[in-house]
Amino acid sequence: MTRNLNYNWINGKQIQTEKTLSVVNPASGKTIGEVPSVDGSTVQKAIDSAANAFESWSNYTAETRQSFLEKWAVNLLNKQEELAAIMSEEQGKPYNEAFGEIGVCAKFIRWFAEEGKRIYGEIIPPSSENQRISVIKQPVGICGLITPWNFPGAMVARKVAPALAAGCTVIVKPSSETPRIAIAIFEELIATGIDKGVANIVTGSSSLISDKLFSDKRVKKMSFTGSTEIGKTLMSEASKQIKRISLELGGNAPAIVLPDADLDNAADAIVDNKFENSGQMCNGINVILVHRDIKSEMTKKIISRVNKLKVAPGNESDAQVGPLINQQAIEKVEKLVAESQKNGATIQTGGHKADIAGSKLFYQPTVITDVTPNMSIAQEEIFGPVAPIITFESTKEAIEIANASPYGLAAYFFSNNINTVYQISEQLEFGMIGVNGTQLSVPQAPFGGIKESGMGREGSHFGLDGFLELKYISLSLLK
């Protein structure tokens, strides 16, 4: 890539450090760049900068803040090809997926730029003749935003845009696996001429940076996307100050296919979702529940589609499945597949690493049948290109299997019966339900889960509310 991206942004300036982190291309195993590994004093400077900028930024009109966000979106689209190439090289996903993700960034930014003008309050009927009651919404303050590696562009936009639109200032900590694309996207925000200190980005030790953000009382809100295990730790930290926090955590999304479904549509949607980003999606399908009457036909349709997927480095034009993010990720996939086979599951296709020169992180798209709900591969989030298929006999059984998971991010099901659509949608214990399709992440809808999949929502006016405080004002009129 042409950009060095070996710096952070603090108070509108590029910051470099002696200590750095190496960034590796998972498709080749080669180091592609270095980014700063900041110390505590540097994080403190970022917090100070955000604090100094908050008063003026929060007092701007919504239209003024909108203008910066709109410029940011335009900048990203003008450099969409370059940014997609940076993302693909760093994260491993196919270029076409990365290109689409930059487009998604712009959509979320533009949506929140507009929605920021609709931060409405309320007038409430009073309890006495001389009382007037109103409710207003105000920005919560400085926000610490911790983003993941699997969607390293979209998650920056999905967190930063509503925070800025609400009038908050931000400090972003991207994943150490994929910091370069976050820095590049941030650079396009700084290029809008946004006030110094409004938006800051720091890279390095997750524990060091998060400790500083959680311990500083001026940071009023934390937003984290990542594992449930880390989310629980951060929630505990937030409790020490009753600091506001939103969490988008792990998932174990089921896809239920009923006998009356359009099986070709179901197979297309399931394979597209399951193998997007090499299966590394929090709302990606984890297990496929197929009714026994259509097991054979549905399995064949899924296998035929999976066998056509091309495994290749993301920079190859026809690549569809890239590498997993690191060695730990592929070891987990191998372990889950081996355990399922040992316990009686059958590998129908795949089931091994893909032979790609220069990398040991590619895994062949895999379909496994004869899986039972108690197997680890059905209980744990796979986060890899593996599709386990479980057979069920009744709709009640399918719902019970799905709801038994401690996670509740997303669930999908396929049926052409309108009564079934409403009944199952209401019975599934998940924050998001996809019916006859798997597209859930859109700017106008609230993305998020229940149970151990987190709290809070991103996207929609509900996502904007996460960066706002309610203030109730009671005025007594003087006679």
Sine and cosine of phi, psi and omega as CSV:
sin_phi,cos_phi,sin_psi,cos_psi,sin_omega,cos_omega
0.00,0.00,0.43,-0.90,-0.06,-1.00
-0.99,0.17,-0.43,0.90,-0.02,-1.00
-1.00,0.08,0.63,-0.77,0.07,-1.00
-0.97,0.24,-0.71,0.70,0.05,-1.00
0.83,0.56,0.57,0.82,-0.05,-1.00
-0.99,-0.17,0.62,0.78,-0.08,-1.00
-0.52,-0.85,0.29,-0.96,0.16,-0.99
-0.94,-0.33,0.20,-0.98,0.07,-1.00
-0.90,-0.43,0.87,-0.49,0.07,-1.00
-0.69,-0.73,0.81,-0.59,0.00,-1.00
0.82,0.57,0.61,0.79,0.06,-1.00
0.98,0.22,0.15,0.99,-0.03,-1.00
-0.84,-0.54,0.50,-0.87,0.10,-1.00
-0.97,0.24,0.75,-0.66,-0.01,-1.00
-0.86,-0.51,0.77,-0.64,0.09,-1.00
-0.88,-0.48,0.38,-0.92,-0.01,-1.00
-0.73,-0.68,0.40,-0.92,0.05,-1.00
-0.92,0.39,-0.67,0.74,0.02,-1.00
-0.99,0.13,0.74,-0.68,-0.06,-1.00
-0.73,-0.68,0.23,-0.97,0.11,-0.99
-0.91,-0.41,0.67,-0.74,0.07,-1.00
-1.00,0.07,0.65,-0.76,0.04,-1.00
-0.93,-0.37,0.77,-0.63,-0.12,-0.99
-0.91,-0.40,0.65,-0.76,0.13,-0.99
-0.98,0.18,0.91,-0.41,-0.06,-1.00
-0.92,0.40,-0.33,0.94,0.01,-1.00
-0.97,0.22,-0.44,0.90,-0.05,-1.00
-0.87,-0.50,-0.33,0.95,-0.07,-1.00
0.98,0.20,0.11,0.99,-0.06,-1.00
-1.00,-0.08,0.56,-0.83,0.09,-1.00
-0.96,0.30,0.77,-0.64,-0.06,-1.00
-0.92,-0.38,-0.08,1.00,0.01,-1.00
0.12,-0.99,0.12,-0.99,0.06,-1.00
-0.81,-0.59,0.56,-0.83,0.11,-0.99
-0.76,-0.65,0.35,-0.94,-0.02,-1.00
-0.88,0.47,0.52,-0.85,0.20,-0.98
-0.89,-0.45,0.99,-0.11,-0.21,-0.98
-0.97,0.25,0.39,-0.92,0.11,-0.99
-0.98,-0.19,0.02,-1.00,-0.07,-1.00
-0.88,0.47,-0.59,0.81,-0.02,-1.00
-0.92,0.39,-0.53,0.85,0.03,-1.00
-0.94,0.35,-0.65,0.76,0.07,-1.00
-0.89,0.46,-0.62,0.78,0.02,-1.00
-0.88,0.48,-0.64,0.77,0.04,-1.00
-0.88,0.47,-0.62,0.79,0.02,-1.00
-0.91,0.42,-0.67,0.74,0.02,-1.00
-0.91,0.41,-0.69,0.72,0.04,-1.00
-0.86,0.51,-0.68,0.73,-0.01,-1.00
-0.90,0.44,-0.68,0.73,0.02,-1.00
-0.91,0.42,-0.60,0.80,0.02,-1.00
-0.92,0.39,-0.67,0.74,-0.01,-1.00
-0.92,0.40,-0.52,0.85,-0.06,-1.00
-1.00,0.07,-0.26,0.97,-0.15,-0.99
-0.89,0.46,-0.70,0.71,-0.11,-0.99
-0.85,0.52,-0.75,0.66,-0.03,-1.00
-0.95,0.32,-0.67,0.74,-0.03,-1.00
-0.90,0.44,-0.66,0.75,-0.03,-1.00
-0.94,0.35,-0.36,0.93,-0.01,-1.00
-1.00,-0.03,-0.12,0.99,0.09,-1.00
-0.90,0.44,0.43,-0.90,0.13,-0.99
-0.94,0.34,0.38,-0.92,0.03,-1.00
-0.86,0.51,-0.57,0.82,-0.01,-1.00
-0.93,0.38,-0.57,0.82,0.04,-1.00
-0.92,0.40,-0.72,0.70,0.04,-1.00
-0.90,0.43,-0.59,0.81,0.04,-1.00
-0.85,0.52,-0.64,0.76,-0.07,-1.00
-0.88,0.48,-0.62,0.78,0.03,-1.00
-0.93,0.36,-0.67,0.75,0.01,-1.00
-0.91,0.43,-0.65,0.76,0.03,-1.00
-0.88,0.47,-0.66,0.75,0.04,-1.00
-0.90,0.45,-0.62,0.78,0.01,-1.00
-0.88,0.48,-0.71,0.70,0.01,-1.00
-0.87,0.48,-0.69,0.73,0.02,-1.00
-0.88,0.47,-0.69,0.73,0.02,-1.00
-0.86,0.51,-0.66,0.75,0.00,-1.00
-0.91,0.42,-0.69,0.73,0.00,-1.00
-0.93,0.37,-0.55,0.84,0.03,-1.00
-0.92,0.39,-0.41,0.91,-0.02,-1.00
-0.87,-0.49,0.49,0.87,-0.10,-1.00
-0.86,0.51,-0.66,0.75,-0.03,-1.00
-0.91,0.41,-0.72,0.69,0.00,-1.00
-0.89,0.45,-0.71,0.71,-0.01,-1.00
-0.91,0.42,-0.62,0.78,0.03,-1.00
-0.90,0.44,-0.62,0.78,0.02,-1.00
-0.91,0.41,-0.64,0.77,0.06,-1.00
-0.88,0.47,-0.72,0.69,-0.03,-1.00
-0.90,0.44,-0.72,0.69,-0.03,-1.00
-0.88,0.47,-0.67,0.74,-0.01,-1.00
-0.91,0.42,-0.62,0.78,-0.10,-0.99
-0.99,0.11,-0.65,0.76,-0.10,-0.99
-0.99,-0.12,-0.45,0.89,0.05,-1.00
0.98,-0.20,-0.24,0.97,-0.07,-1.00
-0.94,0.35,0.46,-0.89,0.03,-1.00
-0.81,0.59,0.55,-0.83,-0.05,-1.00
-0.83,0.56,-0.66,0.75,-0.03,-1.00
-0.88,0.47,-0.61,0.79,0.06,-1.00
-0.92,0.40,-0.66,0.75,0.01,-1.00
-0.90,0.43,-0.66,0.75,0.03,-1.00
-0.87,0.50,-0.70,0.72,0.04,-1.00
-0.90,0.44,-0.58,0.82,-0.01,-1.00
-0.91,0.41,-0.60,0.80,0.06,-1.00
-0.90,0.44,-0.62,0.79,0.07,-1.00
-0.89,0.46,-0.62,0.78,0.05,-1.00
-0.90,0.45,-0.64,0.77,0.06,-1.00
-0.80,0.60,-0.76,0.65,-0.03,-1.00
-0.89,0.46,-0.63,0.78,0.00,-1.00
-0.89,0.46,-0.71,0.70,0.00,-1.00
-0.91,0.42,-0.67,0.75,-0.01,-1.00
-0.89,0.46,-0.71,0.70,-0.02,-1.00
-0.92,0.40,-0.61,0.79,-0.02,-1.00
-0.90,0.43,-0.72,0.70,-0.01,-1.00
-0.95,0.31,-0.46,0.89,0.10,-1.00
-0.86,0.51,-0.65,0.76,0.03,-1.00
-0.97,0.25,-0.69,0.72,-0.09,-1.00
-0.92,0.39,-0.41,0.91,0.04,-1.00
-0.87,0.49,-0.38,0.92,0.04,-1.00
-0.99,0.14,-0.02,1.00,-0.03,-1.00
-0.87,-0.50,0.58,0.81,0.10,-1.00
-1.00,0.09,0.99,0.11,-0.12,-0.99
-1.00,-0.02,0.48,-0.88,0.15,-0.99
-0.98,-0.21,-0.37,-0.93,0.00,-1.00
-0.59,-0.81,0.46,-0.89,0.20,-0.98
-0.94,-0.35,0.81,-0.59,-0.10,-1.00
-0.93,-0.36,0.70,-0.72,0.04,-1.00
-0.83,0.56,0.72,-0.69,-0.07,-1.00
-0.98,0.19,0.14,-0.99,0.03,-1.00
-0.98,-0.20,-0.11,0.99,0.07,-1.00
-0.57,-0.82,0.29,-0.96,-0.11,-0.99
-0.90,0.44,-0.55,0.84,-0.06,-1.00
-0.99,-0.15,0.21,0.98,0.00,-1.00
-0.98,-0.19,0.63,-0.77,0.11,-0.99
-0.79,-0.61,0.80,-0.60,-0.06,-1.00
-0.89,-0.45,0.78,-0.63,0.06,-1.00
-0.69,-0.73,0.39,-0.92,0.06,-1.00
-0.79,-0.61,0.78,-0.63,0.06,-1.00
-0.86,-0.51,0.31,-0.95,0.05,-1.00
-0.90,-0.44,0.73,-0.68,0.00,-1.00
-0.77,-0.64,0.48,-0.88,0.01,-1.00
-0.87,0.49,0.63,-0.78,-0.08,-1.00
-0.93,0.37,-0.52,0.85,0.00,-1.00
0.73,-0.68,-0.59,-0.81,0.02,-1.00
-0.96,0.28,0.69,-0.72,-0.02,-1.00
-0.85,-0.53,0.75,-0.66,0.15,-0.99
-0.99,-0.12,0.82,-0.57,-0.11,-0.99
-0.86,-0.51,0.89,-0.45,-0.05,-1.00
-0.94,-0.34,0.89,-0.46,-0.13,-0.99
-0.94,-0.35,0.43,-0.90,-0.08,-1.00
-1.00,-0.05,0.05,-1.00,-0.05,-1.00
-1.00,-0.04,-0.32,0.95,-0.15,-0.99
-0.97,0.23,-0.54,0.84,0.15,-0.99
-0.76,-0.64,0.96,0.29,-0.20,-0.98
-0.95,0.30,-0.24,0.97,0.08,-1.00
-0.99,-0.13,-0.79,0.61,-0.07,-1.00
-0.86,0.51,-0.61,0.79,-0.05,-1.00
-0.95,0.30,-0.50,0.87,0.11,-0.99
-0.90,0.43,-0.75,0.66,-0.01,-1.00
-0.90,0.43,-0.65,0.76,-0.08,-1.00
-0.93,0.36,-0.39,0.92,0.04,-1.00
-0.99,-0.12,-0.69,0.72,-0.09,-1.00
-0.94,0.34,-0.69,0.72,-0.10,-1.00
-0.85,0.52,-0.76,0.65,0.01,-1.00
-0.92,0.38,-0.55,0.83,0.02,-1.00
-0.89,0.46,-0.73,0.68,0.00,-1.00
-0.93,0.37,-0.64,0.77,0.01,-1.00
-0.89,0.46,-0.54,0.84,0.00,-1.00
-0.98,0.22,-0.26,0.97,-0.02,-1.00
0.97,-0.22,0.19,0.98,0.04,-1.00
-1.00,0.06,0.33,-0.95,0.20,-0.98
-0.96,-0.29,0.39,-0.92,-0.19,-0.98
-0.71,-0.71,0.46,-0.89,0.21,-0.98
-0.78,-0.62,0.88,-0.48,-0.05,-1.00
-0.97,-0.22,0.72,-0.69,0.12,-0.99
-0.87,-0.50,0.98,-0.22,0.01,-1.00
-0.99,0.15,0.25,-0.97,0.06,-1.00
-0.88,0.48,0.60,-0.80,0.05,-1.00
-0.94,0.33,-0.25,0.97,0.07,-1.00
-0.97,0.25,-0.53,0.85,-0.12,-0.99
-0.66,-0.75,0.85,0.53,-0.05,-1.00
-0.99,0.13,-0.39,0.92,-0.15,-0.99
-0.92,0.38,-0.65,0.76,-0.01,-1.00
-0.94,0.35,-0.56,0.83,0.05,-1.00
-0.90,0.44,-0.67,0.74,0.03,-1.00
-0.90,0.43,-0.67,0.74,-0.01,-1.00
-0.90,0.43,-0.66,0.75,0.04,-1.00
-0.92,0.40,-0.64,0.77,0.04,-1.00
-0.90,0.43,-0.60,0.80,0.01,-1.00
-0.85,0.52,-0.59,0.81,0.01,-1.00
-0.95,0.32,-0.45,0.89,0.10,-0.99
-0.95,0.30,-0.70,0.71,0.02,-1.00
-0.88,0.48,-0.56,0.83,-0.02,-1.00
-0.92,0.40,-0.23,0.97,0.04,-1.00
-0.96,0.27,-0.21,0.98,-0.07,-1.00
1.00,0.05,0.27,0.96,0.00,-1.00
-0.83,0.55,0.54,-0.84,-0.07,-1.00
-0.81,0.58,0.60,-0.80,0.02,-1.00
-0.87,0.50,0.69,-0.73,0.07,-1.00
1.00,0.03,-0.23,0.97,0.00,-1.00
-0.92,0.40,-0.66,0.75,-0.03,-1.00
-0.79,-0.62,0.82,-0.57,-0.04,-1.00
-0.74,-0.68,0.53,-0.85,0.03,-1.00
-0.70,-0.71,0.72,-0.70,0.00,-1.00
-0.75,-0.66,0.60,-0.80,0.00,-1.00
-0.82,-0.57,0.40,-0.91,0.02,-1.00
0.68,-0.74,-0.53,-0.85,-0.07,-1.00
-0.88,0.47,0.85,-0.53,0.00,-1.00
-0.89,0.46,-0.69,0.72,-0.04,-1.00
-0.92,0.40,-0.66,0.75,0.00,-1.00
-0.90,0.45,-0.75,0.66,-0.07,-1.00
-0.92,0.39,-0.71,0.70,-0.02,-1.00
-0.91,0.41,-0.59,0.80,0.04,-1.00
-0.87,0.49,-0.68,0.73,0.00,-1.00
-0.92,0.40,-0.66,0.75,-0.02,-1.00
-0.93,0.38,-0.65,0.76,-0.02,-1.00
-0.96,0.28,-0.53,0.85,-0.08,-1.00
-0.99,0.16,-0.39,0.92,-0.04,-1.00
-0.99,0.14,0.86,-0.50,-0.07,-1.00
-0.92,0.38,-0.31,0.95,0.01,-1.00
-0.96,0.28,-0.37,0.93,0.08,-1.00
-0.99,0.15,0.94,-0.35,-0.16,-0.99
-1.00,-0.07,-0.33,0.94,-0.09,-1.00
-0.60,-0.80,0.68,-0.74,0.11,-0.99
-0.85,-0.53,0.64,-0.77,0.06,-1.00
-0.77,-0.64,0.78,-0.62,-0.08,-1.00
-0.72,-0.70,0.70,-0.72,0.17,-0.99
-0.85,-0.53,0.83,-0.56,-0.03,-1.00
0.17,-0.99,-0.47,-0.88,-0.10,-1.00
-0.96,0.26,0.45,-0.90,0.05,-1.00
-0.90,0.44,-0.62,0.79,-0.01,-1.00
-0.85,0.52,-0.76,0.65,0.02,-1.00
-0.93,0.36,-0.60,0.80,0.02,-1.00
-0.85,0.52,-0.64,0.76,0.03,-1.00
-0.90,0.44,-0.64,0.77,0.03,-1.00
-0.89,0.45,-0.70,0.72,-0.01,-1.00
-0.92,0.38,-0.58,0.82,0.04,-1.00
-0.89,0.45,-0.62,0.78,0.05,-1.00
-0.90,0.44,-0.66,0.75,0.03,-1.00
-0.90,0.44,-0.66,0.75,-0.01,-1.00
-0.89,0.45,-0.51,0.86,-0.05,-1.00
-0.92,0.40,-0.39,0.92,-0.04,-1.00
-0.90,0.43,-0.47,0.88,0.04,-1.00
-0.88,-0.48,0.11,0.99,-0.17,-0.99
0.79,0.62,0.69,0.72,0.01,-1.00
-0.97,0.23,0.69,-0.72,0.02,-1.00
-0.90,0.43,0.63,-0.78,-0.04,-1.00
-0.53,-0.85,0.61,-0.79,0.16,-0.99
-0.83,-0.56,0.63,-0.78,-0.13,-0.99
-0.73,-0.68,0.81,-0.59,0.15,-0.99
-0.89,-0.46,0.95,-0.30,-0.24,-0.97
-0.91,-0.41,-0.45,-0.89,-0.11,-0.99
-0.93,0.37,0.22,-0.97,0.01,-1.00
-0.59,-0.81,0.26,-0.97,0.10,-1.00
-0.55,-0.83,0.90,0.43,-0.19,-0.98
-0.94,0.34,0.82,-0.57,0.12,-0.99
-1.00,-0.01,0.46,-0.89,0.18,-0.98
-0.84,-0.55,0.91,-0.41,-0.07,-1.00
-0.98,-0.19,0.81,-0.59,0.00,-1.00
-0.91,-0.41,0.90,-0.44,-0.01,-1.00
-1.00,-0.06,0.36,-0.93,-0.08,-1.00
-0.86,0.51,-0.46,0.89,-0.04,-1.00
-1.00,0.03,0.11,0.99,-0.04,-1.00
-0.97,0.26,0.38,-0.93,0.19,-0.98
-0.98,0.22,0.97,-0.25,-0.17,-0.99
-0.93,0.37,-0.56,0.83,0.04,-1.00
-0.92,0.39,-0.68,0.74,0.05,-1.00
-0.89,0.46,-0.68,0.73,0.00,-1.00
-0.89,0.45,-0.70,0.72,-0.01,-1.00
-0.90,0.44,-0.68,0.73,0.03,-1.00
-0.87,0.50,-0.76,0.65,-0.07,-1.00
-0.91,0.41,-0.67,0.75,-0.02,-1.00
-0.91,0.42,-0.73,0.69,-0.02,-1.00
-0.92,0.39,-0.66,0.75,0.04,-1.00
-0.86,0.52,-0.69,0.72,-0.03,-1.00
-0.96,0.27,-0.75,0.67,-0.11,-0.99
-0.87,0.49,-0.60,0.80,-0.12,-0.99
-0.96,-0.27,0.06,1.00,0.13,-0.99
-0.89,0.45,0.66,-0.76,0.02,-1.00
0.81,0.59,0.58,0.82,0.00,-1.00
0.84,0.54,0.52,0.85,0.02,-1.00
0.98,0.18,0.14,0.99,-0.07,-1.00
-0.99,-0.11,0.91,0.40,0.00,-1.00
-0.74,-0.67,0.73,-0.69,0.01,-1.00
-0.90,0.43,-0.57,0.82,0.03,-1.00
-0.99,-0.16,0.25,0.97,0.04,-1.00
-0.96,0.27,0.49,-0.87,0.01,-1.00
-0.89,0.46,0.76,-0.65,0.00,-1.00
-0.97,-0.23,-0.65,0.76,0.02,-1.00
-0.70,-0.71,0.55,-0.83,0.02,-1.00
-0.94,-0.34,0.86,-0.51,0.01,-1.00
-0.97,-0.23,0.90,-0.44,-0.09,-1.00
-0.87,-0.50,0.74,-0.67,0.03,-1.00
-0.89,0.45,0.60,-0.80,-0.09,-1.00
-0.85,0.52,-0.51,0.86,-0.05,-1.00
-0.93,0.36,-0.37,0.93,-0.03,-1.00
-0.87,-0.50,0.21,0.98,-0.08,-1.00
-0.83,0.56,-0.78,0.62,-0.09,-1.00
-0.89,0.45,-0.75,0.66,-0.05,-1.00
-0.91,0.42,-0.70,0.71,-0.03,-1.00
-0.91,0.41,-0.65,0.76,0.01,-1.00
-0.88,0.47,-0.68,0.73,0.02,-1.00
-0.88,0.48,-0.66,0.75,-0.01,-1.00
-0.91,0.41,-0.64,0.77,0.02,-1.00
-0.92,0.39,-0.72,0.70,-0.02,-1.00
-0.88,0.47,-0.67,0.74,-0.03,-1.00
-0.88,0.47,-0.59,0.81,0.02,-1.00
-0.96,0.26,-0.65,0.76,0.00,-1.00
-0.90,0.44,-0.62,0.78,-0.02,-1.00
-0.92,0.39,-0.26,0.96,0.02,-1.00
-1.00,-0.02,-0.14,0.99,-0.02,-1.00
-0.95,0.32,0.69,-0.73,0.01,-1.00
-0.99,-0.16,0.82,-0.57,0.07,-1.00
-1.00,-0.05,0.84,-0.54,-0.06,-1.00
-0.23,-0.97,0.31,-0.95,0.12,-0.99
-0.83,0.55,0.53,-0.85,-0.11,-0.99
-0.88,0.48,-0.38,0.92,-0.03,-1.00
-0.99,0.14,-0.08,1.00,0.10,-0.99
-0.98,0.18,0.72,-0.70,-0.19,-0.98
-0.87,0.50,-0.52,0.85,-0.05,-1.00
-0.97,-0.26,0.27,0.96,0.02,-1.00
-0.91,0.42,0.67,-0.75,0.04,-1.00
-0.84,-0.55,-0.47,0.88,0.02,-1.00
-0.76,-0.65,0.90,-0.44,0.00,-1.00
-1.00,-0.08,-0.25,-0.97,-0.02,-1.00
-0.98,0.20,0.28,-0.96,0.21,-0.98
-0.98,0.22,0.25,-0.97,-0.21,-0.98
-0.95,0.32,-0.57,0.82,-0.02,-1.00
-0.34,-0.94,0.01,-1.00,-0.05,-1.00
-0.89,0.45,-0.63,0.78,0.02,-1.00
-0.86,0.50,-0.63,0.78,-0.02,-1.00
-0.91,0.42,-0.69,0.72,-0.05,-1.00
-0.96,0.27,-0.50,0.87,0.06,-1.00
-0.91,0.41,-0.60,0.80,0.04,-1.00
-0.90,0.43,-0.70,0.71,0.01,-1.00
-0.88,0.48,-0.73,0.69,0.00,-1.00
-0.87,0.50,-0.65,0.76,-0.01,-1.00
-0.91,0.42,-0.72,0.70,-0.02,-1.00
-0.90,0.43,-0.65,0.76,0.02,-1.00
-0.91,0.41,-0.70,0.71,-0.01,-1.00
-0.89,0.45,-0.67,0.74,0.00,-1.00
-0.91,0.42,-0.64,0.77,0.00,-1.00
-0.91,0.42,-0.65,0.76,0.01,-1.00
-0.91,0.42,-0.65,0.76,0.02,-1.00
-0.88,0.47,-0.54,0.84,-0.05,-1.00
-1.00,-0.05,0.20,0.98,0.14,-0.99
0.93,-0.36,-0.03,1.00,0.04,-1.00
-0.97,0.26,0.38,-0.92,-0.05,-1.00
-0.88,-0.47,0.82,-0.58,0.06,-1.00
-0.99,0.14,0.90,-0.43,-0.03,-1.00
-1.00,0.04,-0.54,0.84,0.07,-1.00
-0.37,-0.93,0.51,-0.86,-0.02,-1.00
0.98,0.21,-0.67,-0.74,0.03,-1.00
1.00,0.00,0.28,0.96,-0.03,-1.00
-0.38,-0.93,0.20,-0.98,0.07,-1.00
-0.90,0.43,0.49,-0.87,0.08,-1.00
-1.00,0.02,0.60,-0.80,-0.05,-1.00
-1.00,0.08,1.00,0.03,0.02,-1.00
-0.87,-0.48,0.87,-0.49,-0.05,-1.00
-0.86,0.50,0.69,-0.72,0.10,-1.00
1.00,-0.05,-0.12,0.99,-0.02,-1.00
-0.52,-0.85,0.55,-0.83,0.07,-1.00
-0.93,-0.36,0.32,0.95,-0.11,-0.99
-0.95,-0.32,0.12,0.99,0.05,-1.00
-1.00,-0.03,0.67,-0.74,0.04,-1.00
-0.80,-0.60,0.72,-0.69,-0.06,-1.00
-0.91,0.40,0.75,-0.66,0.06,-1.00
-0.78,0.62,0.76,-0.65,-0.23,-0.97
-0.79,-0.62,0.64,-0.77,0.13,-0.99
-0.83,-0.56,0.76,-0.65,-0.03,-1.00
-0.81,-0.58,0.76,-0.65,0.05,-1.00
-0.93,-0.37,0.03,-1.00,-0.03,-1.00
0.87,0.49,0.51,0.86,0.05,-1.00
-1.00,0.10,0.63,-0.78,0.05,-1.00
-0.93,-0.38,0.44,-0.90,-0.09,-1.00
-0.87,0.50,-0.40,0.92,-0.05,-1.00
-1.00,0.08,-0.11,0.99,0.02,-1.00
-0.94,0.34,0.52,-0.85,-0.01,-1.00
-0.85,0.53,-0.58,0.82,-0.06,-1.00
-0.93,0.38,-0.34,0.94,0.07,-1.00
-1.00,-0.09,-0.32,0.95,-0.05,-1.00
-1.00,-0.06,-0.58,0.81,-0.08,-1.00
-0.99,-0.16,0.44,-0.90,0.07,-1.00
-0.96,0.28,0.90,-0.44,-0.10,-0.99
-0.94,0.34,-0.73,0.69,-0.06,-1.00
0.81,0.59,0.75,0.67,0.03,-1.00
-0.31,-0.95,0.13,-0.99,-0.10,-1.00
-0.99,0.16,0.87,0.49,-0.04,-1.00
-0.77,-0.64,0.78,-0.62,-0.05,-1.00
-0.90,-0.43,0.98,-0.17,0.07,-1.00
-0.99,0.12,0.67,-0.75,-0.01,-1.00
-0.90,-0.44,0.81,-0.58,0.05,-1.00
-0.93,-0.36,0.68,-0.73,0.03,-1.00
-0.99,-0.12,0.68,-0.73,0.07,-1.00
-0.79,-0.61,0.32,-0.95,-0.07,-1.00
-0.95,-0.30,-0.41,0.91,-0.01,-1.00
-0.63,-0.78,0.39,-0.92,0.04,-1.00
-0.87,0.49,-0.63,0.78,0.03,-1.00
-0.85,0.52,-0.69,0.72,0.01,-1.00
-0.89,0.45,-0.67,0.75,-0.01,-1.00
-0.88,0.47,-0.68,0.73,0.00,-1.00
-0.91,0.41,-0.64,0.77,0.02,-1.00
-0.90,0.44,-0.66,0.75,0.04,-1.00
-0.89,0.45,-0.71,0.70,-0.03,-1.00
-0.90,0.44,-0.72,0.69,-0.08,-1.00
-0.97,0.25,-0.24,0.97,0.01,-1.00
-0.93,0.36,-0.31,0.95,0.00,-1.00
-0.93,0.36,0.60,-0.80,0.09,-1.00
-0.95,0.31,-0.21,0.98,-0.01,-1.00
-1.00,-0.05,0.38,-0.92,-0.01,-1.00
-0.44,-0.90,0.76,0.66,-0.01,-1.00
-0.99,0.12,-0.92,0.40,-0.08,-1.00
-0.66,-0.75,0.49,-0.87,0.12,-0.99
-0.61,-0.79,0.48,-0.88,-0.02,-1.00
-0.75,-0.67,0.55,-0.84,0.16,-0.99
-0.49,-0.87,0.34,-0.94,-0.13,-0.99
-0.78,-0.63,0.87,-0.49,0.01,-1.00
-0.33,-0.95,0.52,-0.85,0.04,-1.00
-0.97,-0.25,0.17,0.99,0.00,-1.00
-0.99,-0.15,0.89,-0.45,-0.10,-1.00
-0.90,0.44,-0.55,0.83,0.05,-1.00
-0.91,0.42,-0.68,0.73,0.01,-1.00
-0.89,0.45,-0.63,0.78,-0.01,-1.00
-0.83,0.56,-0.76,0.65,-0.02,-1.00
-0.95,0.32,-0.65,0.76,-0.04,-1.00
-0.89,0.45,-0.75,0.66,-0.04,-1.00
-0.95,0.33,-0.64,0.77,0.01,-1.00
-0.84,0.55,-0.63,0.77,-0.03,-1.00
-0.98,0.20,-0.42,0.91,-0.05,-1.00
-1.00,0.02,-0.43,0.90,0.00,-1.00
-0.95,0.31,0.74,-0.67,-0.07,-1.00
-1.00,-0.07,0.94,0.33,-0.03,-1.00
-0.63,-0.78,0.46,-0.89,-0.02,-1.00
-0.96,0.27,-0.39,0.92,-0.03,-1.00
-0.67,-0.74,0.68,-0.73,-0.01,-1.00
-0.80,-0.59,0.81,-0.59,0.10,-0.99
-0.96,-0.30,0.83,-0.56,-0.02,-1.00
-0.93,-0.38,0.87,-0.50,0.00,-1.00
0.86,0.51,0.41,0.91,0.04,-1.00
-0.08,-1.00,0.19,-0.98,-0.10,-0.99
-0.77,-0.64,0.20,0.98,0.00,-1.00
-1.00,0.09,0.92,-0.40,-0.05,-1.00
-0.87,-0.49,-0.50,0.87,-0.11,-0.99
-1.00,0.05,0.99,-0.10,0.07,-1.00
-0.73,-0.69,0.51,-0.86,-0.13,-0.99
-0.86,0.52,-0.56,0.83,-0.14,-0.99
-1.00,0.07,-0.05,1.00,-0.06,-1.00
-0.91,-0.42,0.53,-0.85,-0.05,-1.00
-0.98,0.17,0.93,-0.36,-0.03,-1.00
-1.00,-0.06,0.82,-0.57,0.04,-1.00
0.29,-0.96,0.15,-0.99,-0.10,-0.99
-0.80,-0.60,-0.06,-1.00,0.03,-1.00
-0.82,-0.57,-0.06,-1.00,-0.04,-1.00
0.79,0.61,-0.71,-0.71,-0.08,-1.00
-0.99,0.11,0.21,0.98,0.09,-1.00
-1.00,-0.03,0.01,1.00,0.15,-0.99
0.83,-0.56,-0.22,-0.98,-0.03,-1.00
-0.48,-0.88,0.55,-0.83,-0.06,-1.00
1.00,-0.03,0.19,-0.98,-0.02,-1.00
-0.72,-0.70,0.49,-0.87,0.10,-0.99
-0.86,-0.51,0.62,-0.79,-0.13,-0.99
1.00,0.01,0.41,-0.91,0.04,-1.00
0.93,0.37,0.03,-1.00,0.03,-1.00
-0.93,0.36,-0.35,0.94,0.08,-1.00
-0.92,0.38,-0.60,0.80,0.06,-1.00
-0.92,0.38,-0.57,0.82,0.06,-1.00
-0.93,0.37,-0.61,0.80,0.01,-1.00
-0.87,0.50,-0.44,0.90,0.00,-1.00
-0.91,0.42,-0.26,0.97,0.00,-1.00
-0.93,-0.36,0.28,0.96,-0.04,-1.00
-0.81,-0.59,0.53,-0.85,0.12,-0.99
-0.95,-0.31,0.61,-0.80,0.11,-0.99
-1.00,0.05,0.69,-0.73,0.09,-1.00
-0.78,-0.63,0.83,-0.56,-0.01,-1.00
-0.99,-0.14,0.78,-0.62,-0.02,-1.00
-0.87,-0.49,0.84,-0.54,0.06,-1.00
-0.92,-0.39,0.88,-0.48,0.00,-1.00
-0.95,-0.33,0.80,-0.60,0.10,-0.99
-0.98,-0.18,0.89,-0.45,-0.01,-1.00
-0.96,0.28,0.70,-0.71,0.02,-1.00
-0.99,0.12,0.71,-0.71,-0.01,-1.00
-1.00,0.03,0.00,0.00,0.00,0.00
